Amino acid sequence: MDKMGIIALVIGLVLCVAGGYAIWAFLPEVIVAVKGLVGIIVVLAGLMLVIFGVLIMND
């Protein structure tokens, strides 16, 4: 490994630890954000299925 690889590894580990601590510190907000993202994904999947159905019906 060269110096840049070791530096990237150390910085990556520090960021993983900091991110894990941030998730733990703000756990209720993280749960709300994940629930919101799941809702957005469901809406987008439904919209894609509607568009797909309309396109199939037009054929």
PDB file of N, CA, C and O in Angstrom:
ATOM      1  N   MET A   1       0.847  -1.188   0.000  1.00  0.00           N
ATOM      2  CA  MET A   1       0.000   0.000   0.000  1.00  0.00           C
ATOM      3  C   MET A   1       0.887   1.244   0.000  1.00  0.00           C
ATOM      4  O   MET A   1       1.904   1.302   0.690  1.00  0.00           O
ATOM      5  N   ASP A   2       0.494   2.195  -0.756  1.00  0.00           N
ATOM      6  CA  ASP A   2       1.207   3.452  -0.730  1.00  0.00           C
ATOM      7  C   ASP A   2       0.593   4.379   0.314  1.00  0.00           C
ATOM      8  O   ASP A   2      -0.377   4.018   0.981  1.00  0.00           O
ATOM      9  N   LYS A   3       1.159   5.569   0.451  1.00  0.00           N
ATOM     10  CA  LYS A   3       0.687   6.495   1.487  1.00  0.00           C
ATOM     11  C   LYS A   3      -0.748   6.938   1.244  1.00  0.00           C
ATOM     12  O   LYS A   3      -1.512   7.096   2.196  1.00  0.00           O
ATOM     13  N   MET A   4      -1.121   7.140  -0.002  1.00  0.00           N
ATOM     14  CA  MET A   4      -2.487   7.601  -0.295  1.00  0.00           C
ATOM     15  C   MET A   4      -3.513   6.533   0.079  1.00  0.00           C
ATOM     16  O   MET A   4      -4.599   6.863   0.556  1.00  0.00           O
ATOM     17  N   GLY A   5      -3.185   5.263  -0.132  1.00  0.00           N
ATOM     18  CA  GLY A   5      -4.092   4.192   0.238  1.00  0.00           C
ATOM     19  C   GLY A   5      -4.299   4.123   1.742  1.00  0.00           C
ATOM     20  O   GLY A   5      -5.420   3.921   2.208  1.00  0.00           O
ATOM     21  N   ILE A   6      -3.224   4.289   2.502  1.00  0.00           N
ATOM     22  CA  ILE A   6      -3.331   4.263   3.962  1.00  0.00           C
ATOM     23  C   ILE A   6      -4.120   5.464   4.456  1.00  0.00           C
ATOM     24  O   ILE A   6      -4.948   5.337   5.358  1.00  0.00           O
ATOM     25  N   ILE A   7      -3.866   6.638   3.867  1.00  0.00           N
ATOM     26  CA  ILE A   7      -4.606   7.843   4.262  1.00  0.00           C
ATOM     27  C   ILE A   7      -6.087   7.680   3.954  1.00  0.00           C
ATOM     28  O   ILE A   7      -6.926   8.041   4.780  1.00  0.00           O
ATOM     29  N   ALA A   8      -6.427   7.147   2.788  1.00  0.00           N
ATOM     30  CA  ALA A   8      -7.827   6.933   2.424  1.00  0.00           C
ATOM     31  C   ALA A   8      -8.482   5.938   3.371  1.00  0.00           C
ATOM     32  O   ALA A   8      -9.637   6.117   3.755  1.00  0.00           O
ATOM     33  N   LEU A   9      -7.759   4.894   3.751  1.00  0.00           N
ATOM     34  CA  LEU A   9      -8.288   3.906   4.681  1.00  0.00           C
ATOM     35  C   LEU A   9      -8.567   4.523   6.045  1.00  0.00           C
ATOM     36  O   LEU A   9      -9.624   4.280   6.627  1.00  0.00           O
ATOM     37  N   VAL A  10      -7.647   5.309   6.556  1.00  0.00           N
ATOM     38  CA  VAL A  10      -7.821   5.944   7.861  1.00  0.00           C
ATOM     39  C   VAL A  10      -8.979   6.934   7.823  1.00  0.00           C
ATOM     40  O   VAL A  10      -9.813   6.940   8.729  1.00  0.00           O
ATOM     41  N   ILE A  11      -9.042   7.763   6.798  1.00  0.00           N
ATOM     42  CA  ILE A  11     -10.130   8.737   6.686  1.00  0.00           C
ATOM     43  C   ILE A  11     -11.471   8.021   6.549  1.00  0.00           C
ATOM     44  O   ILE A  11     -12.464   8.450   7.137  1.00  0.00           O
ATOM     45  N   GLY A  12     -11.508   6.936   5.778  1.00  0.00           N
ATOM     46  CA  GLY A  12     -12.746   6.165   5.629  1.00  0.00           C
ATOM     47  C   GLY A  12     -13.209   5.575   6.949  1.00  0.00           C
ATOM     48  O   GLY A  12     -14.400   5.604   7.258  1.00  0.00           O
ATOM     49  N   LEU A  13     -12.278   5.039   7.731  1.00  0.00           N
ATOM     50  CA  LEU A  13     -12.648   4.491   9.039  1.00  0.00           C
ATOM     51  C   LEU A  13     -13.150   5.579   9.982  1.00  0.00           C
ATOM     52  O   LEU A  13     -14.118   5.366  10.714  1.00  0.00           O
ATOM     53  N   VAL A  14     -12.501   6.741   9.970  1.00  0.00           N
ATOM     54  CA  VAL A  14     -12.941   7.856  10.817  1.00  0.00           C
ATOM     55  C   VAL A  14     -14.341   8.306  10.414  1.00  0.00           C
ATOM     56  O   VAL A  14     -15.182   8.565  11.274  1.00  0.00           O
ATOM     57  N   LEU A  15     -14.594   8.399   9.108  1.00  0.00           N
ATOM     58  CA  LEU A  15     -15.923   8.817   8.652  1.00  0.00           C
ATOM     59  C   LEU A  15     -16.988   7.779   8.997  1.00  0.00           C
ATOM     60  O   LEU A  15     -18.113   8.150   9.329  1.00  0.00           O
ATOM     61  N   CYS A  16     -16.663   6.495   8.927  1.00  0.00           N
ATOM     62  CA  CYS A  16     -17.619   5.450   9.307  1.00  0.00           C
ATOM     63  C   CYS A  16     -17.964   5.553  10.790  1.00  0.00           C
ATOM     64  O   CYS A  16     -19.129   5.431  11.168  1.00  0.00           O
ATOM     65  N   VAL A  17     -16.960   5.776  11.622  1.00  0.00           N
ATOM     66  CA  VAL A  17     -17.210   5.921  13.060  1.00  0.00           C
ATOM     67  C   VAL A  17     -18.032   7.170  13.337  1.00  0.00           C
ATOM     68  O   VAL A  17     -18.965   7.127  14.139  1.00  0.00           O
ATOM     69  N   ALA A  18     -17.701   8.290  12.682  1.00  0.00           N
ATOM     70  CA  ALA A  18     -18.449   9.527  12.885  1.00  0.00           C
ATOM     71  C   ALA A  18     -19.889   9.379  12.406  1.00  0.00           C
ATOM     72  O   ALA A  18     -20.812   9.867  13.059  1.00  0.00           O
ATOM     73  N   GLY A  19     -20.087   8.716  11.280  1.00  0.00           N
ATOM     74  CA  GLY A  19     -21.447   8.499  10.779  1.00  0.00           C
ATOM     75  C   GLY A  19     -22.255   7.601  11.687  1.00  0.00           C
ATOM     76  O   GLY A  19     -23.435   7.857  11.926  1.00  0.00           O
ATOM     77  N   GLY A  20     -21.633   6.546  12.199  1.00  0.00           N
ATOM     78  CA  GLY A  20     -22.321   5.666  13.146  1.00  0.00           C
ATOM     79  C   GLY A  20     -22.713   6.400  14.411  1.00  0.00           C
ATOM     80  O   GLY A  20     -23.809   6.200  14.935  1.00  0.00           O
ATOM     81  N   TYR A  21     -21.815   7.261  14.913  1.00  0.00           N
ATOM     82  CA  TYR A  21     -22.133   8.053  16.104  1.00  0.00           C
ATOM     83  C   TYR A  21     -23.270   9.031  15.824  1.00  0.00           C
ATOM     84  O   TYR A  21     -24.149   9.219  16.665  1.00  0.00           O
ATOM     85  N   ALA A  22     -23.256   9.653  14.648  1.00  0.00           N
ATOM     86  CA  ALA A  22     -24.313  10.602  14.294  1.00  0.00           C
ATOM     87  C   ALA A  22     -25.664   9.897  14.187  1.00  0.00           C
ATOM     88  O   ALA A  22     -26.680  10.431  14.632  1.00  0.00           O
ATOM     89  N   ILE A  23     -25.678   8.708  13.601  1.00  0.00           N
ATOM     90  CA  ILE A  23     -26.931   7.942  13.516  1.00  0.00           C
ATOM     91  C   ILE A  23     -27.423   7.595  14.917  1.00  0.00           C
ATOM     92  O   ILE A  23     -28.617   7.701  15.200  1.00  0.00           O
ATOM     93  N   TRP A  24     -26.515   7.182  15.791  1.00  0.00           N
ATOM     94  CA  TRP A  24     -26.899   6.822  17.163  1.00  0.00           C
ATOM     95  C   TRP A  24     -27.403   8.044  17.927  1.00  0.00           C
ATOM     96  O   TRP A  24     -28.367   7.943  18.685  1.00  0.00           O
ATOM     97  N   ALA A  25     -26.759   9.199  17.734  1.00  0.00           N
ATOM     98  CA  ALA A  25     -27.127  10.404  18.463  1.00  0.00           C
ATOM     99  C   ALA A  25     -28.477  10.944  18.009  1.00  0.00           C
ATOM    100  O   ALA A  25     -29.231  11.481  18.821  1.00  0.00           O
ATOM    101  N   PHE A  26     -28.790  10.812  16.738  1.00  0.00           N
ATOM    102  CA  PHE A  26     -30.032  11.357  16.187  1.00  0.00           C
ATOM    103  C   PHE A  26     -30.959  10.245  15.713  1.00  0.00           C
ATOM    104  O   PHE A  26     -31.575  10.366  14.654  1.00  0.00           O
ATOM    105  N   LEU A  27     -31.066   9.172  16.474  1.00  0.00           N
ATOM    106  CA  LEU A  27     -31.813   7.991  16.057  1.00  0.00           C
ATOM    107  C   LEU A  27     -33.281   8.271  15.736  1.00  0.00           C
ATOM    108  O   LEU A  27     -33.768   7.771  14.722  1.00  0.00           O
ATOM    109  N   PRO A  28     -34.020   9.053  16.553  1.00  0.00           N
ATOM    110  CA  PRO A  28     -35.434   9.302  16.186  1.00  0.00           C
ATOM    111  C   PRO A  28     -35.577  10.016  14.835  1.00  0.00           C
ATOM    112  O   PRO A  28     -36.470   9.696  14.051  1.00  0.00           O
ATOM    113  N   GLU A  29     -34.696  10.978  14.569  1.00  0.00           N
ATOM    114  CA  GLU A  29     -34.766  11.687  13.293  1.00  0.00           C
ATOM    115  C   GLU A  29     -34.396  10.763  12.134  1.00  0.00           C
ATOM    116  O   GLU A  29     -34.959  10.872  11.045  1.00  0.00           O
ATOM    117  N   VAL A  30     -33.458   9.865  12.368  1.00  0.00           N
ATOM    118  CA  VAL A  30     -33.054   8.906  11.327  1.00  0.00           C
ATOM    119  C   VAL A  30     -34.218   7.982  10.995  1.00  0.00           C
ATOM    120  O   VAL A  30     -34.455   7.679   9.826  1.00  0.00           O
ATOM    121  N   ILE A  31     -34.945   7.534  12.011  1.00  0.00           N
ATOM    122  CA  ILE A  31     -36.090   6.649  11.789  1.00  0.00           C
ATOM    123  C   ILE A  31     -37.171   7.371  10.993  1.00  0.00           C
ATOM    124  O   ILE A  31     -37.763   6.789  10.085  1.00  0.00           O
ATOM    125  N   VAL A  32     -37.432   8.629  11.323  1.00  0.00           N
ATOM    126  CA  VAL A  32     -38.428   9.409  10.585  1.00  0.00           C
ATOM    127  C   VAL A  32     -37.991   9.590   9.135  1.00  0.00           C
ATOM    128  O   VAL A  32     -38.808   9.481   8.220  1.00  0.00           O
ATOM    129  N   ALA A  33     -36.702   9.867   8.924  1.00  0.00           N
ATOM    130  CA  ALA A  33     -36.202  10.059   7.558  1.00  0.00           C
ATOM    131  C   ALA A  33     -36.325   8.769   6.749  1.00  0.00           C
ATOM    132  O   ALA A  33     -36.702   8.808   5.578  1.00  0.00           O
ATOM    133  N   VAL A  34     -36.011   7.632   7.360  1.00  0.00           N
ATOM    134  CA  VAL A  34     -36.109   6.351   6.647  1.00  0.00           C
ATOM    135  C   VAL A  34     -37.564   6.050   6.306  1.00  0.00           C
ATOM    136  O   VAL A  34     -37.856   5.567   5.212  1.00  0.00           O
ATOM    137  N   LYS A  35     -38.478   6.331   7.232  1.00  0.00           N
ATOM    138  CA  LYS A  35     -39.902   6.119   6.939  1.00  0.00           C
ATOM    139  C   LYS A  35     -40.352   7.004   5.780  1.00  0.00           C
ATOM    140  O   LYS A  35     -41.109   6.558   4.918  1.00  0.00           O
ATOM    141  N   GLY A  36     -39.898   8.236   5.754  1.00  0.00           N
ATOM    142  CA  GLY A  36     -40.238   9.131   4.651  1.00  0.00           C
ATOM    143  C   GLY A  36     -39.678   8.641   3.335  1.00  0.00           C
ATOM    144  O   GLY A  36     -40.356   8.705   2.309  1.00  0.00           O
ATOM    145  N   LEU A  37     -38.439   8.148   3.350  1.00  0.00           N
ATOM    146  CA  LEU A  37     -37.837   7.637   2.118  1.00  0.00           C
ATOM    147  C   LEU A  37     -38.565   6.395   1.616  1.00  0.00           C
ATOM    148  O   LEU A  37     -38.727   6.218   0.409  1.00  0.00           O
ATOM    149  N   VAL A  38     -39.004   5.535   2.533  1.00  0.00           N
ATOM    150  CA  VAL A  38     -39.771   4.352   2.128  1.00  0.00           C
ATOM    151  C   VAL A  38     -41.075   4.789   1.465  1.00  0.00           C
ATOM    152  O   VAL A  38     -41.484   4.211   0.458  1.00  0.00           O
ATOM    153  N   GLY A  39     -41.726   5.800   2.022  1.00  0.00           N
ATOM    154  CA  GLY A  39     -42.958   6.313   1.420  1.00  0.00           C
ATOM    155  C   GLY A  39     -42.718   6.867   0.028  1.00  0.00           C
ATOM    156  O   GLY A  39     -43.510   6.624  -0.882  1.00  0.00           O
ATOM    157  N   ILE A  40     -41.639   7.606  -0.147  1.00  0.00           N
ATOM    158  CA  ILE A  40     -41.314   8.164  -1.460  1.00  0.00           C
ATOM    159  C   ILE A  40     -41.045   7.043  -2.464  1.00  0.00           C
ATOM    160  O   ILE A  40     -41.481   7.120  -3.612  1.00  0.00           O
ATOM    161  N   ILE A  41     -40.333   6.008  -2.037  1.00  0.00           N
ATOM    162  CA  ILE A  41     -40.048   4.878  -2.931  1.00  0.00           C
ATOM    163  C   ILE A  41     -41.327   4.177  -3.355  1.00  0.00           C
ATOM    164  O   ILE A  41     -41.468   3.789  -4.514  1.00  0.00           O
ATOM    165  N   VAL A  42     -42.264   4.009  -2.421  1.00  0.00           N
ATOM    166  CA  VAL A  42     -43.539   3.353  -2.750  1.00  0.00           C
ATOM    167  C   VAL A  42     -44.323   4.196  -3.742  1.00  0.00           C
ATOM    168  O   VAL A  42     -44.899   3.662  -4.690  1.00  0.00           O
ATOM    169  N   VAL A  43     -44.351   5.505  -3.535  1.00  0.00           N
ATOM    170  CA  VAL A  43     -45.077   6.386  -4.461  1.00  0.00           C
ATOM    171  C   VAL A  43     -44.441   6.335  -5.851  1.00  0.00           C
ATOM    172  O   VAL A  43     -45.155   6.253  -6.850  1.00  0.00           O
ATOM    173  N   LEU A  44     -43.122   6.382  -5.926  1.00  0.00           N
ATOM    174  CA  LEU A  44     -42.460   6.330  -7.234  1.00  0.00           C
ATOM    175  C   LEU A  44     -42.673   4.986  -7.931  1.00  0.00           C
ATOM    176  O   LEU A  44     -42.852   4.940  -9.148  1.00  0.00           O
ATOM    177  N   ALA A  45     -42.653   3.894  -7.166  1.00  0.00           N
ATOM    178  CA  ALA A  45     -42.908   2.583  -7.770  1.00  0.00           C
ATOM    179  C   ALA A  45     -44.335   2.514  -8.305  1.00  0.00           C
ATOM    180  O   ALA A  45     -44.563   1.987  -9.393  1.00  0.00           O
ATOM    181  N   GLY A  46     -45.291   3.041  -7.552  1.00  0.00           N
ATOM    182  CA  GLY A  46     -46.674   3.066  -8.023  1.00  0.00           C
ATOM    183  C   GLY A  46     -46.828   3.908  -9.274  1.00  0.00           C
ATOM    184  O   GLY A  46     -47.545   3.522 -10.198  1.00  0.00           O
ATOM    185  N   LEU A  47     -46.167   5.049  -9.315  1.00  0.00           N
ATOM    186  CA  LEU A  47     -46.230   5.916 -10.492  1.00  0.00           C
ATOM    187  C   LEU A  47     -45.627   5.224 -11.713  1.00  0.00           C
ATOM    188  O   LEU A  47     -46.165   5.328 -12.815  1.00  0.00           O
ATOM    189  N   MET A  48     -44.526   4.526 -11.521  1.00  0.00           N
ATOM    190  CA  MET A  48     -43.916   3.805 -12.637  1.00  0.00           C
ATOM    191  C   MET A  48     -44.841   2.697 -13.138  1.00  0.00           C
ATOM    192  O   MET A  48     -44.940   2.479 -14.346  1.00  0.00           O
ATOM    193  N   LEU A  49     -45.519   1.996 -12.230  1.00  0.00           N
ATOM    194  CA  LEU A  49     -46.447   0.951 -12.651  1.00  0.00           C
ATOM    195  C   LEU A  49     -47.643   1.533 -13.399  1.00  0.00           C
ATOM    196  O   LEU A  49     -48.129   0.936 -14.360  1.00  0.00           O
ATOM    197  N   VAL A  50     -48.116   2.695 -12.960  1.00  0.00           N
ATOM    198  CA  VAL A  50     -49.229   3.347 -13.672  1.00  0.00           C
ATOM    199  C   VAL A  50     -48.799   3.718 -15.084  1.00  0.00           C
ATOM    200  O   VAL A  50     -49.533   3.462 -16.039  1.00  0.00           O
ATOM    201  N   ILE A  51     -47.633   4.311 -15.228  1.00  0.00           N
ATOM    202  CA  ILE A  51     -47.143   4.678 -16.551  1.00  0.00           C
ATOM    203  C   ILE A  51     -46.932   3.442 -17.410  1.00  0.00           C
ATOM    204  O   ILE A  51     -47.271   3.450 -18.594  1.00  0.00           O
ATOM    205  N   PHE A  52     -46.381   2.382 -16.838  1.00  0.00           N
ATOM    206  CA  PHE A  52     -46.194   1.135 -17.571  1.00  0.00           C
ATOM    207  C   PHE A  52     -47.522   0.560 -18.023  1.00  0.00           C
ATOM    208  O   PHE A  52     -47.642   0.093 -19.156  1.00  0.00           O
ATOM    209  N   GLY A  53     -48.522   0.589 -17.151  1.00  0.00           N
ATOM    210  CA  GLY A  53     -49.850   0.098 -17.517  1.00  0.00           C
ATOM    211  C   GLY A  53     -50.483   0.908 -18.629  1.00  0.00           C
ATOM    212  O   GLY A  53     -51.107   0.345 -19.528  1.00  0.00           O
ATOM    213  N   VAL A  54     -50.330   2.220 -18.581  1.00  0.00           N
ATOM    214  CA  VAL A  54     -50.876   3.083 -19.647  1.00  0.00           C
ATOM    215  C   VAL A  54     -50.178   2.783 -20.971  1.00  0.00           C
ATOM    216  O   VAL A  54     -50.830   2.731 -22.013  1.00  0.00           O
ATOM    217  N   LEU A  55     -48.887   2.589 -20.942  1.00  0.00           N
ATOM    218  CA  LEU A  55     -48.146   2.309 -22.162  1.00  0.00           C
ATOM    219  C   LEU A  55     -48.551   0.951 -22.750  1.00  0.00           C
ATOM    220  O   LEU A  55     -48.627   0.806 -23.970  1.00  0.00           O
ATOM    221  N   ILE A  56     -48.807  -0.026 -21.907  1.00  0.00           N
ATOM    222  CA  ILE A  56     -49.237  -1.347 -22.394  1.00  0.00           C
ATOM    223  C   ILE A  56     -50.648  -1.247 -22.981  1.00  0.00           C
ATOM    224  O   ILE A  56     -50.933  -1.881 -23.998  1.00  0.00           O
ATOM    225  N   MET A  57     -51.519  -0.476 -22.370  1.00  0.00           N
ATOM    226  CA  MET A  57     -52.892  -0.361 -22.863  1.00  0.00           C
ATOM    227  C   MET A  57     -52.918   0.343 -24.204  1.00  0.00           C
ATOM    228  O   MET A  57     -53.804   0.065 -25.012  1.00  0.00           O
ATOM    229  N   ASN A  58     -51.986   1.243 -24.478  1.00  0.00           N
ATOM    230  CA  ASN A  58     -51.971   1.976 -25.748  1.00  0.00           C
ATOM    231  C   ASN A  58     -51.539   1.096 -26.914  1.00  0.00           C
ATOM    232  O   ASN A  58     -51.794   1.442 -28.068  1.00  0.00           O
ATOM    233  N   ASP A  59     -50.895  -0.030 -26.643  1.00  0.00           N
ATOM    234  CA  ASP A  59     -50.449  -0.911 -27.743  1.00  0.00           C
ATOM    235  C   ASP A  59     -51.550  -1.697 -28.300  1.00  0.00           C
ATOM    236  O   ASP A  59     -51.342  -2.481 -29.225  1.00  0.00           O
TER     237      ASP A  59
END
